[in-house]
Structures are given as structure tokens and as C-alpha cells.
Amino acid sequence: MVTVTSATPTKPTLFPLVPCGSGTGDMVTLGCLATDFTPSSLTFSWNKKGAALTDFIQYPPGQKDNLFTGVSQVRVKRQDWEAKETFQCAVTHVAGNVAVDMKDVTEISKLPTLKVLTSSDEGTETSFSCFAKDFSPKAYEIKWLKDEEEIFNKLYEIITPSYERKTDNGTILYSAASFLTVQSSELSDGVTKFTCKFTGKDDSSVNASMTYRQIRPPCITGCPEADVDIKIIGPTMEDLFLKKKGAVKCQVKVNNPSVERVMWEDEAGNNMLEVQNPTKGSKETIDLSLDITYDEWSKGLTRFCIVEHSELVNPLKKAYERKIELQIVSPNITLHRVCEDKSRTSSVRLVCTLSGFFPDTLSVEWQRDNQPLNTKQIQRKLQSVEGVEKIFGLSSEIEPNMAEWAKGSRFTCQTRHNRIELKESISICERYSSAPLSIHVELPSFETVMMAAAEVKATCLVHTPFDATVTWMMDDKPVPSNQVNQATNSAHIISNLTVSVDQWKTLKRLTCKAEHRCFSSNEKTVNVTGHAVTPPSVEIKRSVPDILKGDRVVLECHITQLSSSDLYVTFQADNVDMSGKLFVDPPESPGPSSTSRHFTVSQRYWKSDTNFTCKVNQGFADVFTSNSISGIFVDPSVELFLVPSEESGPQTLVCSGWGFNPQIKWFTESQQKPPSTTDISVAADGRVSVTSQLHVPQTEWKTVKVFTCEVSDESLNKSERKNISLCSVTPPSHQIVSVYVQAPPVQELQNKGHVTFTCLLVGLHLNDFSITWRVGGNKYSLDVQREQPVSHRNGTETLQSFFNVSAEDWHAHKQVSCEGKHKCFNQSYEDHISKATVNPTQPSATLLQGSGELVCLVFGFSPASINITWFLDDTKELLDYNTSQPHRGPDGKFSIQSHLRLSRSNWLPGAVHTCRVTHATITLALNISKPEILEDCGFLDDIMHADVRQDLGMESWYMAVTFLFFFLISVVYGVLATLIKTK
């Protein structure tokens, strides 16, 4: 099965699977469980100390709830597993690799080897030792039995801490020892059986016993004195257990000289230490010490002290028998306190212990504050034995009065022993001498006071173990006890003060005082009225974040220059509260701060003339009012316009809406379009302004689609719309175009196939115009060529369209027309031509100088299509000119004039100005320059200096004179005619 999922890959979790029991056989099977992973592809691998293991199985993964589980098993050698070798299971997965280590952590159960020994039976004590070697686990219990019954009246019993060692295969084994000392008087003259019983963790046990025979000395007094007495003194327990070594001393008392040699031998008879001729014939004591380690001592190794004497045939030999020395504590008095639990009200017991005294003649007396205390005592006596000397102990216990103990009374335990007076004192003060004392006063919050009906409560927390007296003061005056209640716990005294609301609002200071005989009085005073209030700045406005979240009307009360004091905020509509008290926690940091509170206005206040304010109530008396806003519930309004941009690029439409909660939507032919950008702002008067932009591709804009901006207010259920398109933003001046049809060139008129007509459009944004050709009234679309518009510096454009007409239609005198029409308007502009109307005539031109301008007169040309341009020094085109439309005369020929405005920067001596006339029949260039000497000349002098060049033919200079002559006659005639009519 193959599962395809798009879930995020999840790394597996590994769990080791190890055998629970010891099992049988030479091999052990280990498992590895991988859970909760995806995808299902997973690879297991095993290794031991980095060496790869290959004898494993990987099972196919199982699936549950889109997660997978995989299992792998490996077989390893049992001897490696039981030797605590570490095996590792690792998985490789796309979400991450994981590995887990496993080894045998089975806790083995092994009973120890027990060995029981006894020490020398000299004196009044007999000691026994029980050694438990190599057991597991660590938990154990050792008991001693005498004649199969548990021993309870033992003098001493010492159980050593367990000793730990690790075997070669990593198994941890433990060893321990128990030492028992009993009084020899309790042993019978016959045989006594002592048993050491070892019990392990699983209640399994093992016993080891020995038989002890009591041997009484045959003589007590008047016995003959031996030549030599040998006494073995074993090592101290302190040296063995702390220093891990000690010394066995062979003490030889020489009664009859002379001793020749003293030495120590081991169990095999090897000489370990000796001294020769230690005496010189005198009676004395010889000490020979042999070092012994803790391990040697714990193994029970035997050492022999050998004494060779001149009077003895055979040396004296005495074995070392271990013996636990009894430590005697010097007399001492201690007094301590015992509590039943840690609560303040629990009972207290005082225990006075006296130890290490002899004889047993001692009594105990108790005092409270140096006065005899008649109270019941519980006394216990203790006794220990060392040789023939007895050591006694006594404990006396009383239970003092808790009230006296809590208030700090001092209790003394006093005794007299052998004319020495001993005493020890204790009190609760000393018991908690280092305990810190602190007072914390908790005042009711400003909100609690303002919302309370009648009373408020203040709390004083006194952190102390003592039962202190707590009192209150209001403005340095004591508070009556009926206004205070008190409780205690293990660490605090809790005192509550109840005050009326009216009294609290006038309160200035509050003091809590704690007193006890264990410490000097302590008090804490807090200021209730707070610091002096500085006037904050309060402003009400609409909340922009809430407007963006779609909340209808959320007002924000913004407070700045706020001092550290309690306050609450209320909102008003027409000076009447419309909100509850909105409490503000005082700022923690020092210095002025700012905060805000918000309130949602219900619909019943949604009126255009509602006036909104907010008030800040600081402390119990100061009130500060904000500015007011009104008139926010108004109908939406809309404005839509086109942003000026490159004509060839995308167009940007901007829609602006105003009102209460305006929202903007864009539509094109009833289809909603997402906006490119949207900005929202709120004015100081609370009205919302929203601006949205829509970027329209140039190709879509040129299709003259209508784009609609709708500004709606769902809260008020009102909306406004405005439309915009290419046609709506095109001004009337852009709708007009000049159309000129030019006949075919003269050289084409002889063609029999077709002739080419040119249509010239002059205007603005000519790409928005269509061109239609007609021949004899019939529309043609074939054989039409249209060029791209050419822009000119004066802002206009020219566009040419070429149309091939059959020569037959032309010679048949059919009319050829060209029509220009803007795509947004119905009006069209047309020019036409036919063979009957066209008699190409070359133009004549003259160049005149007037006041601050040059005039280029062109006349007598046909057809009407002509172009006039101005140049400076024949290279720089001049743009500051105005050319009239061609005017048809009675003879069917056309005239035109162009005016060039002169400036001081270009009308300089020697500068040549050229008027270039371009016509289908000829191109003329008329030049004029400013004289270098004469400052001012009439236009007749300008004519004399004019230089006329022809490109296609030569014109006579007298044509200009003739034209001027007729022009003067027409002027005179016009003046005379006017005078006659006025008379």
C-alpha cells in the first residue's frame, strides 16, 4: 500500500524493547519500536560499540490516524548482554534521525557469604562480628539471634555502611558487617549459640552461626603470678572506619626477667614484626604494635603475638581477638525544643538531656523567667557500662504553657551534680532569633473603594513566627478594637481593618504596628491619599484599530501627562454618562505616562447632532474633561478622478470617500474589482476618510470601459457612486481634429494602376481617433496604411494615413474623402478631394518683420495641405509661433499666415531666421536677419534684405513687391470705405 499525503513530516519517537527475564539459550532478542512518524519510509540499523549488527529484522510499518509505527528486532549473544554491553538502535527518516541505547539493567539477586567471628572473652563484655560478602541488591537487614531467639538486650550494635565493588562483567556487588557486644554476665557457663541472619530485598535470607563456650577463670584471688602476662589491644573503630587502617598492640607485662624476643606472626607462621632483648633484666611492660588495614580486619585475618622467655621451655603465643572499644561521652547538658508539627498553634515540648555522669545522684528543676515552675516532668534514665565503671544519662521533658511560650517567656533546666550547678535556658526568641520580621499593608484598590456600597477593608500582613500584638492607627489616632479582626497561620499574622467608604475617602495615613518581647516594636505607615495630582491631557477620538477590525463605533479616550495616581474614565453623550466606570491601574514607572480606554457606542446614540466627551476622575475629587466630537454620523460622499500619468502606461484611478464608516468597492461593467491600495484615516472631528487606488492597464482603459467607485456605509445603510472612463476625462479640446487630404504626387498621376492619397490629422491624442476612407461615398478598409502619431514640441500631434485608390476612380472624378472621429464622440471631421477640384498650384511666400514678431505670408497655392515651420540659423527649430488655418479664396486657391514671436535671446545681430513652407508642389525657405548696424528698419527694408531659396523652382523677387503693392491698396481702400460709411 502506498499512501500519499501532504502533511508535514514528523520525526519518529524510539522506545527500546528488552527481555524482562533472564531466559535461556545462547542468544537474546532485542526490539526497537518507532512510533508517530510520517511519511512511512523508515530505515532501521543496529550497532554495538560502533560495529554494525546485521542479524536483524525490519517489519513493514503500520498506520493509525495518518501516523505510522515500525518495529525491528535483533539477536545478540547472551554473554554480551549479561556483560552489560551497550547496543544502539538507530533510524533514518526524512524528518530527522533518532537513536536509542539499551543494555541489561536487570538487577541480580545474590545472597552473601556469611562469616561469624568472636572476640576475646576477657573482661565483662563479649563481642561478635558478622561479615556479609558479595550480595545484591544493596537493600538488606542483619539480625542477631541467641539460641534461636532475637537479641534485644544488646549493649552495642554497629552496622557498617555497605561496601561496593564491580565485577569483571560489570555486576555491582556489596559487602557489609555487623558488630555485636553483649555483657558476659548474660552468657551461660555452658554452650551458647549465636546466629547472624541476613535478609535481602526479596525477603530471601541466609544464616551463619557459631557456638560460644564460656570459660570461667579457675582462680579469682591469691593466684600465683606468671612470668609474663600478654594482653592484646585491638584497633579503634574510629581508625578503622575513618582512616581505613589501625594498629594491634601486643602488651607484654614482664613479671620475671628476662624476655628474649617479642614478635608478631601471621596465620602461616611468618614473622611479621619483632623486637629482640627488649628488657635488661628489669620488670617492665613491652608494647609491640602491628599495623592492620580495614580489609585485613574485615576479612578476619588472625595475628599471633609470640613471647620468648628465658624461663620458658616453649614460647607464649596469644592470638589477636577483635574487640569494639566503648567510647565514653563526657558529662553534658543540652536543652532543645520539640514541636508536634510546624504550625504556630501546635504544642511544644522541652527536653533537657544530661549525659555521661556518675554516680547516679542527680535531680532536675525547671524555671520560667527565673521563677520555679511547678509542672509535670517526664524523666528517663539511661545507663552504659565500660569495665567496672557505670556511665549514666537522664532526660527530663516538660510541656510549657503555650501562651507563655508564645509571648517569649524564658524556660530554664537546672541541675546540681557533685556540687557543680548546671543550667541551660531556651525561649521562642532564641529559637527564631534569625527570623526576619516584615510588615506589609494591603490597601483596597481604588476600584474597590469606588464600587463599595458602605465599607472597605485594609489588611496588615506581619511575617513573623512570634505571636505579636498588632494594632492600627488612622491619621495617628488609635483604631477601636471593634473595627479589627485577626487571624494567624504558620508564617503570618493577618490583621483586617474595616473602614466606612466616606471615612476612607478622607483618610490620609494608615499605620500598622507589631509588638513582641522578642523584638523591638516595628510599624509600617502608608499614604492613602497618594501624591499630588497634575492635570493630565485628555482627548476623545475614534479608534482607528477598531475601525480597521470592522467595529462600528468605538471611541477612545487618550490620556497623556498622567501622574501616578488612581483614576477611572467615563464616556458621555450630550454630557450624560453612557458608560460605567472604566478603572485604570496607576503606572509603575515614575514620571508622566499615558493610557487609553475604549468604549463601544450603542446604536441609540447614533444621531448626527450627538456630542461625545470623556471624563477622567483622578483620585476622589479631581475631574478632567476632554474635547468634544460631534456630527460623525453623516452620509457617505465620494470623489473620483484620474491621476495624470504617461498616456502609454497604466492609468491610476483614485477614489476618496468620507463619512461615518465608509467602505470602497470598485466595479467594471457590474464586475467587482479588487483595489490596488486602500488607506484609512480619521479626522479630528471623528469622520473617517478612506482612499483607494485602482491601477487599470492601458489596453483596458482604451476600450472606453466605465469604472465605478461605490462608497457605502453598512452601518447607516447608505451608499454613493461615481463613474469614470476615458470618454469622461477627455476634454472637448481633445475631441477636435484638423483633417487634410492631399492629392497624389504629380508623378503618380500618370500611373494606370493606382494612386496614393495622404490624409493628415493634426490634433491631440490622435490614437483615440479613427480614420475612415471613402471613394465615391463607399467606405474602404483595404489598402489603408496608418502611421503612429508624431509629437511636436508645442504639444500637438500629427498622424498620416495613406490610401491607394485606383487610377480609374480618380480619373472618373470620384470624390476621395478622409474622416477623423474620436472614439468617445459622434461628431466627425472630414476633408475630401477629387480630380475636378484639384489643380496643383505652387505657393508664393513673403517674410515680413513687425513689432516683436515675424510674419510669413503664403498665398496662391492648391491643394490646401501645407506645413509651415520656423528655424534659427537653419538648425534650431523655433516653437513660439502661431499658424492660421488655410483660407480658400474666390479663385479656389488658398492663403495662410504664420506669426513667430521674437525674444531678445534669439533676435540678435547676425542671427538668421527661416520660415520653411512645405507644400505638395514645392518647398520654400525664406530667410531674414537683424542688421548689425541699424537698430530699427521698416518692413520694406526687411524685404530688400530677404533671401528666398527655392528647392524645386526659382521665384521672382518682384512677386513680393507686387503682393505688397496690392496689400497697401487694399488697406487704403478699406480705410476710405469705413470713413464714407461713418459719414
SVG drawing of the C-alpha trace seen along z (x, -y; Angstrom):
<svg xmlns="http://www.w3.org/2000/svg" viewBox="-32 -112 102 138">
<polyline fill="none" stroke="black" stroke-width="0.4" points="0.0,0.0 1.3,-3.5 -0.1,-6.5 0.3,-9.9 0.0,-12.7 0.8,-16.4 1.1,-16.5 4.3,-18.0 6.9,-15.2 7.0,-14.1 10.1,-12.6 9.6,-9.2 9.9,-8.5 12.0,-5.5 11.3,-3.0 13.8,-0.2 12.3,3.3 14.4,5.6 13.7,9.0 12.1,9.0 13.6,12.2 16.9,14.0 15.7,16.5 17.7,19.5 19.8,20.1 22.9,18.5 21.1,15.6 18.9,12.7 16.3,10.9 16.2,7.1 13.5,4.9 13.2,1.3 9.7,-0.5 9.4,-3.6 6.1,-5.5 4.1,-8.5 6.1,-9.3 5.2,-10.3 5.8,-9.6 6.1,-5.8 9.6,-5.5 11.9,-4.5 15.2,-2.6 16.5,-0.7 20.1,0.0 21.8,1.7 25.3,1.5 27.4,2.5 30.1,0.0 30.0,-1.4 30.3,2.0 27.3,2.7 25.0,5.7 23.4,7.4 21.3,10.2 18.1,8.1 14.6,7.9 12.7,4.8 8.9,5.2 6.6,3.2 5.2,0.1 1.6,-0.1 -0.7,-3.1 -3.1,-4.7 -4.6,-8.3 -2.2,-9.3 0.8,-8.3 3.0,-5.2 4.6,-2.7 7.6,-0.5 9.3,2.4 12.8,4.0 14.3,7.0 18.0,8.1 19.6,11.2 22.7,10.7 24.9,13.1 23.7,13.7 27.2,13.3 27.5,9.8 24.1,8.8 24.7,10.1 28.2,8.4 26.3,5.1 27.4,4.3 25.6,1.3 23.6,1.8 22.2,-1.0 19.1,-1.1 19.1,-4.0 16.5,-5.1 16.9,-7.2 13.9,-9.3 13.2,-12.4 12.0,-14.4 15.2,-13.6 17.4,-10.7 16.9,-9.2 18.9,-6.7 18.4,-5.0 20.9,-2.9 19.9,0.2 21.7,2.5 20.9,5.1 19.7,3.2 18.3,6.3 19.1,6.2 20.6,9.6 19.6,11.1 22.5,12.8 22.8,13.8 26.2,13.1 28.8,15.4 28.4,15.0 31.2,15.4 30.7,15.0 33.7,14.4 34.0,13.7 36.5,11.5 38.4,12.3 36.2,13.2 38.3,11.3 36.6,8.7 32.8,8.1 32.0,7.9 31.9,10.3 31.9,9.2 30.8,10.9 31.3,10.0 29.2,10.9 30.7,10.3 28.4,10.4 30.4,10.5 29.2,10.1 25.4,9.7 23.0,7.8 20.9,5.7 22.0,3.2 19.0,3.3 19.5,5.7 18.9,6.4 21.1,8.2 19.7,9.6 21.4,11.4 19.9,14.5 20.9,16.1 19.8,19.7 17.4,19.1 15.8,16.1 16.3,12.5 18.6,10.5 17.1,7.3 19.3,6.5 22.5,6.0 25.0,3.5 26.1,2.1 25.5,3.0 27.3,1.3 26.4,2.0 28.9,0.6 27.9,-1.1 27.8,1.3 30.9,1.5 30.5,1.6 32.7,3.3 32.2,4.0 33.0,7.4 34.7,8.0 31.3,8.4 30.0,5.1 27.9,6.6 27.9,4.5 28.2,6.5 28.0,5.2 29.6,6.2 28.7,5.2 29.5,6.1 27.7,6.1 29.4,6.0 27.5,7.1 28.6,6.6 26.8,8.2 27.6,8.5 29.5,11.6 27.3,12.0 24.4,12.8 26.1,15.8 25.6,19.2 28.5,21.4 27.7,23.9 27.5,23.5 25.6,20.5 24.7,20.5 24.9,17.1 23.3,16.7 23.7,13.9 20.7,13.7 21.0,11.8 17.7,10.9 17.8,9.5 15.4,7.2 13.2,10.0 12.9,11.5 15.4,14.3 17.8,15.0 20.9,16.9 22.2,17.7 25.6,18.3 26.1,19.5 28.8,20.1 29.0,21.8 30.4,19.9 31.7,21.6 32.1,19.5 35.3,20.4 35.5,19.2 39.0,18.4 40.0,21.1 41.3,18.6 40.0,15.2 42.3,14.1 45.7,15.3 46.7,16.8 50.4,17.3 51.9,14.7 53.0,15.8 56.5,14.9 54.9,13.0 51.3,11.6 50.2,10.9 47.4,8.5 46.2,7.9 44.7,4.4 42.8,4.2 42.5,1.2 39.9,-1.5 36.8,-1.7 37.5,-5.3 40.8,-4.4 39.4,-1.5 36.3,-3.3 37.7,-6.8 41.3,-6.1 40.8,-2.6 43.6,-1.3 44.7,-0.8 47.2,0.9 47.0,4.1 49.1,3.8 50.8,6.7 51.3,5.5 53.7,7.8 54.0,7.4 57.3,8.8 56.9,10.1 60.1,12.2 63.1,11.2 64.1,11.8 62.2,11.7 64.4,12.5 62.1,11.7 58.6,10.4 57.2,10.9 54.0,11.0 53.2,13.9 50.5,14.4 48.4,17.5 51.1,19.2 53.7,18.7 55.6,16.0 57.4,13.4 55.8,10.0 57.4,7.9 59.7,8.5 61.9,6.9 64.9,8.8 66.1,8.4 63.6,5.7 64.5,5.8 67.7,5.7 66.6,7.9 64.1,5.5 60.3,5.7 58.6,3.6 55.9,3.5 56.7,4.1 54.4,2.7 54.7,4.0 52.2,2.6 51.4,4.2 49.6,2.2 46.4,3.7 44.3,2.5 40.5,2.3 40.4,5.0 42.6,7.3 40.5,6.6 37.2,7.1 38.4,10.4 39.0,11.7 42.7,12.5 44.4,13.8 47.6,12.4 49.7,14.0 51.8,12.4 54.8,14.6 56.9,14.1 60.1,16.0 61.3,16.1 64.4,17.4 62.5,19.4 60.0,20.9 60.6,24.0 58.0,23.1 57.2,19.5 54.0,18.0 51.5,17.5 48.4,15.4 46.1,14.7 44.6,11.4 40.9,11.3 38.9,8.3 37.1,6.1 35.0,3.0 36.1,0.3 33.4,-1.6 33.5,-5.4 32.5,-7.3 30.9,-10.7 31.8,-13.5 29.0,-14.8 27.0,-17.4 23.7,-19.2 21.5,-20.1 18.1,-21.7 16.1,-21.7 12.5,-22.2 10.4,-19.6 7.2,-20.5 4.5,-18.2 4.3,-20.0 5.2,-23.3 2.0,-25.2 2.1,-28.1 -0.5,-26.6 1.0,-23.2 2.1,-22.1 5.7,-22.4 7.8,-20.0 11.1,-21.0 13.6,-18.2 16.6,-18.6 19.3,-15.8 22.1,-15.1 24.6,-12.5 27.9,-11.0 27.7,-11.4 28.5,-9.2 27.3,-8.5 23.6,-8.4 22.9,-11.2 21.2,-14.0 17.9,-15.9 16.4,-18.3 14.4,-21.5 12.6,-23.8 12.1,-27.6 10.1,-30.1 11.5,-33.6 13.8,-32.7 10.9,-31.6 10.3,-28.0 8.0,-26.2 5.7,-23.6 4.9,-21.4 4.8,-17.7 8.1,-16.2 8.7,-13.0 12.1,-11.6 14.0,-8.8 17.3,-7.3 20.0,-5.7 22.9,-3.5 26.0,-2.2 28.9,0.0 32.6,-0.3 34.7,2.1 33.6,1.8 32.6,-1.9 29.0,-2.8 28.0,-5.8 24.5,-7.3 22.2,-9.6 19.0,-11.4 16.4,-13.2 13.6,-15.4 10.7,-16.6 8.0,-19.2 5.2,-20.7 5.1,-24.5 2.1,-26.7 1.6,-27.7 0.5,-31.2 3.6,-31.8 5.9,-30.2 4.4,-32.2 4.8,-35.5 8.5,-34.9 8.9,-33.5 12.3,-32.0 12.4,-28.4 15.5,-27.0 16.6,-23.4 18.8,-23.4 20.6,-20.6 23.3,-20.2 25.8,-17.3 28.8,-16.7 28.4,-20.3 28.5,-21.7 25.5,-23.6 24.5,-23.2 21.7,-25.1 20.5,-25.6 17.8,-28.1 15.6,-28.4 12.8,-30.6 11.0,-31.2 13.1,-34.3 16.3,-32.3 14.5,-29.7 13.7,-32.3 16.4,-34.8 17.4,-35.0 13.9,-35.0 13.2,-38.3 10.4,-40.5 8.4,-42.3 5.2,-44.2 3.1,-44.5 0.0,-46.7 -2.5,-45.9 -4.9,-48.8 -8.2,-48.3 -7.9,-49.3 -9.3,-52.5 -11.9,-50.5 -12.9,-48.6 -13.5,-51.9 -15.4,-53.5 -17.6,-50.4 -18.1,-49.6 -21.6,-50.1 -20.6,-51.0 -17.3,-49.6 -13.8,-48.7 -11.1,-46.6 -7.4,-47.1 -5.1,-44.1 -1.8,-44.1 0.4,-41.0 3.1,-40.6 5.6,-38.0 6.9,-36.6 6.9,-33.3 6.1,-35.2 2.6,-35.7 3.0,-39.5 0.4,-42.1 -0.9,-44.0 -2.5,-47.5 -3.8,-50.1 -3.7,-53.9 -5.6,-56.1 -4.1,-59.6 -2.1,-58.9 -5.2,-58.1 -5.7,-54.6 -8.4,-52.5 -11.1,-50.9 -10.8,-47.1 -14.3,-46.5 -13.0,-47.6 -10.2,-45.0 -10.2,-41.1 -7.1,-39.0 -6.0,-35.5 -2.7,-33.6 -1.0,-30.9 2.4,-29.3 4.2,-32.3 1.9,-35.4 -0.3,-37.3 -3.2,-38.7 -5.0,-41.7 -8.0,-43.2 -9.3,-46.7 -12.8,-47.7 -13.5,-51.4 -16.5,-53.1 -16.2,-54.4 -16.8,-58.0 -14.2,-57.8 -11.7,-56.2 -12.0,-58.9 -10.9,-61.5 -8.1,-59.3 -4.5,-60.5 -2.3,-58.0 -2.7,-54.4 -0.2,-52.7 0.1,-49.0 2.3,-48.3 3.6,-44.9 4.9,-44.4 6.5,-41.4 9.1,-40.9 11.4,-39.1 12.0,-42.2 11.6,-46.0 8.3,-47.3 8.0,-47.7 5.5,-49.6 4.6,-50.4 2.8,-53.6 1.3,-54.0 -0.1,-57.1 -3.7,-56.7 -4.3,-59.9 -1.4,-59.4 0.7,-62.0 -0.3,-65.5 -2.2,-65.2 -1.0,-67.2 -3.7,-67.9 -3.5,-65.3 -4.2,-66.0 -7.5,-64.3 -8.6,-63.7 -11.5,-61.8 -11.4,-60.4 -12.4,-57.4 -10.2,-54.3 -8.5,-53.6 -7.6,-50.0 -11.2,-49.2 -12.4,-50.8 -10.0,-48.5 -11.3,-45.5 -14.8,-46.4 -16.2,-47.5 -18.9,-50.1 -18.4,-52.9 -15.5,-52.7 -14.5,-55.8 -11.0,-56.2 -10.2,-58.3 -6.5,-59.0 -4.8,-60.4 -1.3,-61.8 0.9,-63.6 -0.7,-61.2 0.7,-61.3 1.0,-58.1 -2.4,-58.1 -5.7,-56.1 -8.3,-57.0 -11.3,-55.9 -12.8,-57.0 -16.4,-57.6 -17.8,-58.4 -20.7,-60.9 -23.2,-61.6 -24.6,-65.1 -23.0,-65.4 -24.8,-62.3 -22.8,-59.2 -23.3,-56.4 -20.6,-54.1 -19.7,-52.6 -16.6,-53.4 -13.5,-52.2 -10.7,-51.9 -7.1,-52.4 -4.2,-51.0 -1.6,-53.6 1.6,-53.4 4.5,-51.6 7.3,-53.7 8.0,-57.2 7.2,-60.3 4.3,-61.2 2.8,-58.3 -0.1,-57.8 -3.0,-55.3 -6.2,-54.8 -9.7,-53.4 -12.2,-52.4 -16.0,-52.3 -18.4,-50.9 -21.3,-53.4 -24.7,-51.7 -27.0,-52.5 -29.4,-54.6 -26.8,-57.4 -26.3,-57.3 -27.6,-60.8 -25.9,-63.4 -26.1,-66.1 -24.9,-63.9 -22.0,-65.4 -19.5,-63.0 -16.9,-63.6 -15.0,-61.6 -14.0,-62.4 -11.0,-61.4 -11.8,-61.1 -8.4,-61.1 -8.4,-60.3 -11.6,-61.0 -12.1,-64.7 -10.3,-65.7 -12.2,-65.5 -10.8,-66.4 -13.0,-66.6 -11.8,-66.0 -12.6,-67.9 -15.9,-67.0 -16.6,-65.5 -20.0,-65.5 -21.6,-65.1 -19.8,-61.8 -23.0,-60.0 -23.1,-61.5 -24.0,-60.0 -21.1,-58.9 -19.7,-61.1 -17.4,-60.2 -14.9,-61.8 -13.4,-60.0 -10.6,-61.3 -7.8,-60.1 -4.1,-60.6 -2.1,-62.3 0.3,-59.7 2.1,-58.6 -0.5,-58.1 1.2,-54.8 1.3,-53.3 -1.3,-52.0 -3.8,-54.5 -4.4,-55.1 -7.9,-55.9 -8.3,-57.4 -11.5,-57.2 -11.9,-59.1 -14.8,-58.6 -15.9,-60.5 -18.4,-59.7 -19.1,-57.7 -17.8,-54.3 -17.2,-54.4 -16.2,-51.3 -15.0,-51.5 -15.7,-48.9 -14.7,-49.1 -16.8,-47.8 -16.3,-47.4 -19.4,-46.6 -21.1,-45.1 -18.0,-43.0 -16.3,-43.9 -12.5,-44.5 -10.0,-44.3 -8.3,-47.6 -4.6,-48.1 -4.2,-50.1 -6.5,-51.4 -5.8,-53.9 -8.0,-54.8 -7.6,-57.9 -9.7,-59.5 -10.1,-63.3 -10.1,-65.2 -13.9,-65.5 -14.3,-61.7 -15.2,-61.3 -13.5,-58.6 -11.7,-59.2 -10.9,-56.3 -8.8,-56.5 -8.5,-53.6 -6.4,-53.3 -7.2,-51.1 -4.5,-50.5 -6.0,-50.0 -3.9,-48.6 -3.6,-50.9 -5.2,-48.3 -8.3,-48.1 -8.5,-51.8 -8.5,-52.5 -11.5,-50.2 -13.6,-53.1 -14.9,-50.8 -16.8,-52.6 -15.2,-52.2 -17.4,-52.7 -16.4,-53.6 -19.0,-52.9 -18.7,-54.3 -21.1,-52.6 -21.8,-52.7 -23.4,-49.4 -24.0,-50.9 -26.2,-53.6 -27.4,-51.6 -26.3,-54.4 -24.2,-54.4 -22.9,-56.8 -21.5,-56.0 -19.4,-57.8 -18.3,-56.7 -15.2,-57.4 -13.9,-56.4 -11.6,-57.5 -14.6,-59.5 -15.5,-61.2 -11.9,-62.6 -11.3,-63.6 -11.8,-67.4 -13.6,-69.0 -10.4,-70.4 -9.2,-66.8 -12.2,-65.9 -11.3,-68.3 -9.0,-67.3 -7.9,-69.0 -8.2,-66.8 -6.3,-67.5 -6.4,-65.3 -3.5,-65.6 -3.7,-64.6 -1.3,-62.1 2.1,-63.4 2.2,-64.8 4.5,-62.0 1.9,-59.4 -0.9,-61.0 0.3,-59.2 0.0,-55.8 -2.7,-53.5 -2.8,-51.1 -3.4,-53.2 -2.6,-56.5 -1.8,-57.2 -3.7,-59.7 -2.5,-61.1 -4.7,-62.1 -3.1,-64.3 -4.6,-64.7 -3.5,-67.5 -4.7,-67.5 -4.2,-65.9 -4.1,-62.2 -4.6,-61.1 -4.5,-57.4 -8.0,-57.9 -9.3,-58.8 -10.4,-56.5 -9.8,-57.2 -12.3,-56.3 -11.7,-56.5 -14.4,-56.8 -14.3,-56.8 -17.5,-57.9 -19.3,-57.6 -18.3,-54.0 -16.2,-53.1 -12.9,-51.3 -10.7,-49.5 -8.3,-47.7 -5.1,-49.2 -5.1,-51.6 -1.9,-52.3 -1.8,-54.2 1.3,-55.5 2.0,-56.2 1.3,-59.8 4.3,-62.2 4.5,-64.5 5.6,-68.1 7.1,-70.5 4.0,-72.6 2.1,-69.7 0.2,-68.8 0.4,-65.5 0.3,-64.8 -0.8,-61.5 -0.7,-60.3 -2.8,-57.7 -2.2,-56.5 -4.9,-55.1 -4.4,-53.6 -7.2,-54.5 -7.4,-53.0 -6.4,-55.5 -9.6,-54.7 -11.7,-56.0 -9.5,-59.1 -9.8,-60.0 -13.5,-59.3 -13.6,-62.3 -14.8,-60.3 -14.6,-62.2 -12.0,-60.8 -12.7,-61.7 -10.9,-61.1 -12.9,-61.2 -11.4,-61.6 -13.6,-60.7 -12.8,-60.4 -13.9,-57.1 -15.9,-58.8 -17.9,-61.3 -20.3,-61.1 -19.0,-64.2 -16.6,-63.6 -14.2,-65.8 -13.7,-65.4 -11.8,-66.6 -12.2,-65.5 -10.7,-65.9 -11.4,-65.0 -9.7,-65.4 -12.2,-68.1 -11.3,-70.2 -7.5,-69.7 -5.3,-71.9 -2.0,-71.9 -0.5,-75.4 2.8,-76.3 2.6,-78.8 4.1,-82.2 5.6,-83.5 7.0,-86.6 8.6,-87.3 7.8,-90.5 9.1,-92.0 6.7,-93.6 6.9,-94.8 8.3,-91.9 7.4,-89.3 8.0,-87.9 5.1,-87.2 5.3,-84.6 2.6,-85.1 1.9,-82.2 -0.7,-82.5 -1.9,-81.2 -1.5,-77.5 -3.6,-74.4 -4.4,-72.0 -4.9,-73.3 -2.5,-70.9 0.6,-72.8 3.0,-73.0 5.0,-76.0 7.9,-75.7 10.5,-78.2 14.2,-77.7 17.1,-79.7 20.3,-79.6 18.8,-76.8 19.3,-74.2 17.3,-75.1 13.5,-74.7 11.5,-77.5 8.2,-76.7 6.8,-80.1 4.6,-80.7 1.0,-80.6 -0.2,-79.5 -3.8,-80.2 -6.0,-77.7 -5.7,-77.7 -8.2,-80.2 -9.8,-79.5 -10.0,-82.5 -12.6,-83.2 -10.3,-81.6 -10.2,-78.3 -6.6,-78.9 -5.5,-79.0 -3.6,-81.5 -2.2,-81.2 -0.1,-83.2 2.3,-82.2 3.4,-84.6 6.7,-84.0 7.2,-85.9 10.7,-87.3 12.7,-87.3 15.9,-89.1 17.7,-85.8 17.3,-84.8 16.8,-88.2 20.5,-89.1 22.6,-90.8 23.6,-88.3 21.1,-85.6 19.2,-84.1 15.5,-83.3 14.0,-80.9 10.3,-80.3 10.1,-76.9 7.0,-76.3 6.3,-72.7 3.7,-72.0 3.0,-69.2 4.3,-71.2 7.3,-73.0 9.3,-73.7 10.2,-77.3 12.7,-78.7 12.6,-82.5 15.4,-84.0 15.8,-87.2 18.5,-88.5 18.9,-91.5 21.3,-94.2 24.4,-94.6 24.3,-98.5 20.7,-99.5 18.7,-99.1 15.2,-99.6 14.1,-99.3 10.7,-99.2 9.3,-96.1 10.2,-97.4 13.9,-97.3 13.4,-93.8 12.0,-92.7 15.1,-94.1 17.3,-92.0 15.2,-88.9 16.8,-85.9 14.5,-83.4 15.7,-80.0 13.8,-77.5 14.3,-73.8 12.2,-72.8 11.9,-76.1 13.0,-79.8 10.6,-82.6 11.0,-86.2 11.7,-88.9 9.1,-91.1 6.3,-88.8 6.8,-90.0 6.7,-93.7 3.5,-93.0 1.9,-91.4 2.9,-94.3 1.5,-96.8 -1.8,-95.2 -1.8,-94.8 -1.3,-98.6 -4.1,-99.4 -6.5,-97.1 -5.6,-98.8 -6.2,-102.3 -9.5,-101.2 -10.7,-99.7 -9.9,-102.9 -11.7,-105.2 -14.7,-102.9 -15.0,-103.0 -14.9,-106.8 -17.5,-107.1 -19.9,-104.7 -19.5,-106.5 -20.3,-109.9"/>
</svg>
